[in-house]
Amino acid sequence: MKYLRVCWSGEKKDRNCCRCQKCVWTMLSLRINGKPLPECFDRDITDGEILRLRYHSLDEIKSMERLILRAKVSSVSVSWVHALQISILLNRLRLAVHASTPFGRILRSVYRFFFPPFL
């Protein structure tokens, strides 16, 4: 686990960024299975950061929804699961607005005001 690499988007090519969808998915999968955060991740993700996650496609959203199903099957009900559910809902709305309305820029600006991305 010390040498596990799931990320290609980090600034340091030999470390995980702890922010991209792959890193977050891996960290949350470990939580579901009751494993501690391994050394390969410099830091853990907070509930606030989970809320501000941005998914770029429905495939990424579906991947995170599978995590929620795994958490429910494993009887995991902690704050990060609720944050992930809200994050998925917000991203579904964001993607729908982005794809379908002429007022998308205004609505995206409102969304970004209330849920700024974390970097």
C-alpha positions as CSV (number, residue, x, y, z in Angstrom):
1,M,0.0,0.0,0.0
2,K,2.9,2.3,0.6
3,Y,3.7,2.4,-3.2
4,L,0.1,2.4,-4.5
5,R,-0.3,5.0,-7.3
6,V,-3.8,5.6,-8.8
7,C,-3.3,9.2,-9.9
8,W,-1.8,10.7,-13.1
9,S,-2.9,14.3,-12.5
10,G,-0.8,15.2,-9.5
11,E,2.0,17.7,-9.7
12,K,4.4,15.2,-8.2
13,K,4.5,12.2,-10.6
14,D,5.6,9.9,-7.8
15,R,2.7,10.8,-5.5
16,N,-1.1,10.8,-5.5
17,C,-2.7,14.2,-5.7
18,C,-5.5,13.3,-3.1
19,R,-8.0,15.5,-5.1
20,C,-8.8,13.8,-8.4
21,Q,-11.7,11.4,-8.9
22,K,-9.4,8.4,-8.9
23,C,-7.7,9.4,-5.6
24,V,-11.0,10.2,-3.9
25,W,-12.6,7.0,-5.1
26,T,-9.7,5.0,-3.8
27,M,-9.6,6.7,-0.4
28,L,-13.4,6.3,0.1
29,S,-13.2,2.6,-1.0
30,L,-10.6,2.1,1.7
31,R,-12.9,3.7,4.2
32,I,-15.8,1.5,3.3
33,N,-13.6,-1.6,3.8
34,G,-12.4,-0.3,7.2
35,K,-8.8,0.2,6.1
36,P,-6.7,3.1,7.4
37,L,-5.4,5.7,4.9
38,P,-2.1,4.3,3.5
39,E,1.1,6.2,3.3
40,C,0.7,6.7,-0.5
41,F,-1.8,9.5,0.2
42,D,-0.3,12.6,1.8
43,R,-3.6,13.7,3.4
44,D,-7.2,12.6,3.7
45,I,-10.2,14.2,2.1
46,T,-12.7,16.2,4.2
47,D,-16.5,16.2,4.0
48,G,-16.3,19.8,2.6
49,E,-14.0,18.7,-0.2
50,I,-16.3,15.8,-1.0
51,L,-19.2,18.3,-1.3
52,R,-17.2,20.4,-3.8
53,L,-16.1,17.6,-6.0
54,R,-16.7,18.2,-9.7
55,Y,-17.5,15.3,-12.0
56,H,-17.0,15.8,-15.7
57,S,-19.3,13.0,-16.9
58,L,-22.2,10.8,-15.9
59,D,-19.7,7.9,-15.9
60,E,-17.8,9.5,-13.0
61,I,-21.1,10.1,-11.2
62,K,-22.1,6.5,-11.6
63,S,-18.8,5.4,-10.3
64,M,-19.4,7.4,-7.1
65,E,-23.0,6.1,-6.9
66,R,-21.6,2.6,-6.8
67,L,-19.5,3.6,-3.8
68,I,-22.6,4.8,-2.0
69,L,-24.3,1.4,-2.7
70,R,-21.2,-0.4,-1.4
71,A,-21.3,1.8,1.8
72,K,-25.0,0.9,2.3
73,V,-24.4,-2.8,1.8
74,S,-21.5,-2.5,4.4
75,S,-23.8,-0.6,6.8
76,V,-21.6,2.5,6.6
77,S,-23.5,5.6,7.5
78,V,-21.1,8.4,8.4
79,S,-21.0,12.1,7.4
80,W,-18.9,11.5,4.3
81,V,-21.5,9.2,2.8
82,H,-24.1,12.0,3.1
83,A,-21.6,14.5,1.7
84,L,-21.0,12.2,-1.3
85,Q,-24.8,11.9,-1.9
86,I,-25.2,15.6,-1.9
87,S,-22.2,16.0,-4.2
88,I,-23.7,13.6,-6.7
89,L,-27.0,15.4,-6.7
90,L,-25.4,18.8,-7.2
91,N,-23.2,17.5,-10.0
92,R,-26.2,15.8,-11.7
93,L,-27.9,19.2,-11.6
94,R,-24.8,21.0,-12.8
95,L,-24.4,18.7,-15.8
96,A,-28.0,18.9,-16.7
97,V,-28.0,22.7,-16.6
98,H,-24.8,22.8,-18.6
99,A,-26.2,20.6,-21.3
100,S,-29.8,21.8,-21.7
101,T,-30.5,25.5,-21.0
102,P,-29.6,28.8,-22.6
103,F,-29.3,30.2,-19.1
104,G,-26.5,27.8,-18.2
105,R,-23.9,30.5,-17.7
106,I,-26.0,32.3,-15.1
107,L,-27.0,29.1,-13.3
108,R,-23.3,27.9,-13.3
109,S,-22.3,31.2,-11.8
110,V,-24.8,30.8,-9.0
111,Y,-23.7,27.2,-8.5
112,R,-20.0,28.3,-8.3
113,F,-20.8,31.1,-5.9
114,F,-22.4,28.6,-3.4
115,F,-20.1,25.6,-4.2
116,P,-16.6,26.9,-5.3
117,P,-14.2,24.2,-6.5
118,F,-11.4,23.2,-4.2
119,L,-7.9,23.2,-5.6
